[in-house]
């Protein structure tokens, strides 16, 4: 989980590979209307997100074998709660970083529907994991392998 530019897809793919799990980018689960809105610099509202969050939860719940890693913003607690309605064992890895780093990454990104202009909206919406939520916070400034190492170390330390 994390705001745009935090590396959810890149880290998620690498984490899934290390775990031997499947990977899904929740960007692919958005309906066309959501993608059009974001492409036009319009933040999604909760009504836009509900069906998408339900699909994210269903994707997690349907996982088998070694499981699945899903890259998803999941910025607010009630979004994460909605995902956990379908997939109660979901564990979140919050990729956290400095706004300047995020803005630089977004400015360099090409071919993605999420414009850099929505970063501040996402940062305002972001609610960090609460103490009662299964998950870890990982700083995103290190190389990908180190970020994944930190995520795995944090995940192994969680009590279930």
C-alpha positions in Angstrom: 0.0 0.0 0.0 1.0 3.6 -0.5 0.6 6.7 -2.5 1.3 7.0 -6.2 5.0 6.8 -6.9 5.8 4.8 -3.8 6.8 1.7 -5.8 3.9 -0.5 -5.1 4.0 -2.4 -8.4 7.8 -2.7 -8.5 8.2 -3.8 -4.9 5.1 -5.9 -5.0 6.4 -7.9 -8.0 9.7 -8.4 -6.4 8.1 -9.4 -3.1 5.8 -11.8 -4.8 8.8 -13.4 -6.6 10.7 -13.8 -3.4 7.6 -15.4 -1.7 6.8 -17.6 -4.7 3.4 -15.9 -4.8 1.2 -14.5 -7.6 1.2 -10.8 -8.2 -1.7 -8.5 -9.3 -1.6 -4.7 -9.7 -4.9 -3.3 -8.5 -4.6 -0.6 -11.2 -5.7 -3.3 -13.6 -8.8 -3.8 -11.5 -10.1 -0.2 -11.8 -13.2 0.2 -14.0 -12.6 2.4 -17.1 -14.6 5.3 -15.5 -12.1 5.5 -12.6 -9.1 5.5 -14.9 -10.7 8.2 -17.0 -11.3 10.3 -13.9 -7.7 9.9 -12.6 -6.3 10.5 -16.1 -8.0 13.9 -16.1 -6.5 14.8 -12.7 -9.8 14.2 -10.8 -9.4 12.3 -7.5 -11.7 9.3 -6.9 -14.3 9.6 -4.3 -15.5 6.8 -2.0 -18.3 5.8 -4.4 -15.8 5.4 -7.1 -13.6 3.2 -4.9 -16.1 0.8 -3.4 -16.5 -1.6 -6.3 -12.7 -1.5 -6.9 -11.9 -2.2 -3.3 -14.4 -5.1 -3.3 -12.6 -6.5 -6.4 -9.3 -6.1 -4.6 -10.7 -8.0 -1.6 -12.1 -10.7 -3.8 -8.8 -11.1 -5.6 -7.0 -11.6 -2.3 -9.6 -14.0 -1.0 -9.4 -16.1 -4.2 -5.7 -16.7 -3.8 -4.4 -20.2 -3.4 -1.1 -21.9 -3.0 1.7 -19.5 -1.9 -0.8 -16.6 -1.9 -0.8 -13.3 -3.7 0.7 -9.9 -3.4 -1.6 -7.1 -4.6 -0.3 -3.6 -5.2 -3.1 -1.3 -4.0 -3.0 2.2 -2.6 -5.4 1.3 0.4 -4.8 4.9 1.7 -7.5 5.0 4.3 -8.4 2.7 7.2 -11.9 2.2 6.0 -10.6 1.2 2.6 -8.4 -1.4 4.2 -11.3 -2.5 6.4 -13.4 -3.0 3.2 -10.6 -5.2 1.7 -10.4 -7.2 4.9 -14.2 -7.9 4.7 -13.5 -10.2 1.8 -9.9 -11.2 2.8 -9.6 -11.0 6.6 -6.0 -12.3 6.7 -4.7 -9.5 4.5 -1.4 -8.1 5.7 -0.3 -4.6 4.5 3.2 -3.4 3.6 3.0 0.4 3.7 5.7 1.9 1.4 6.4 5.2 3.0 8.6 8.0 1.7 9.4 11.6 1.4 7.1 13.8 -0.7 10.1 15.1 -2.8 11.2 11.6 -3.7 7.6 10.6 -4.6 7.2 13.7 -6.8 10.5 13.0 -8.6 9.4 9.4 -9.3 6.0 10.5 -10.6 7.6 13.2 -12.8 9.8 10.6 -14.4 7.0 8.0 -14.9 5.6 7.7 -18.4 2.5 5.9 -19.7 0.6 5.8 -16.4 -2.9 7.2 -16.0 -2.2 8.7 -12.5 -0.8 12.2 -13.0 1.7 13.7 -10.5 -0.9 16.4 -9.8 -2.8 14.0 -7.6 0.1 13.3 -5.3 -0.9 15.9 -2.7 -4.5 14.7 -2.7 -3.2 11.2 -2.0 -0.9 12.4 0.8 -3.8 14.2 2.4 -5.9 11.1 2.2 -3.2 8.7 3.6 -4.0 7.2 7.0 -1.0 5.2 8.3 -1.6 1.7 9.6 -3.1 1.6 13.0 -1.6 -0.5 15.7 -4.4 -3.1 15.4 -3.8 -3.6 11.7 -1.6 -6.4 10.5 1.2 -4.8 8.5 4.6 -3.2 8.4 5.9 0.2 7.3 8.9 0.2 5.0 10.9 3.2 3.9 11.1 3.4 0.1 14.4 5.2 -0.5 16.6 2.2 -0.6 17.3 -0.1 -3.7 14.4 -2.5 -4.4 16.2 -5.5 -3.0 16.7 -3.8 0.3 13.1 -2.6 0.4 12.0 -6.1 -0.2 14.4 -7.4 2.5 12.9 -4.9 5.0 9.4 -5.9 4.1 10.2 -9.6 4.5 11.9 -8.9 7.9 8.9 -6.9 9.1 6.5 -9.5 7.9 8.4 -12.3 9.6 8.2 -10.4 12.9 4.4 -10.1 12.8 2.4 -12.1 15.3 -0.6 -13.8 13.8 
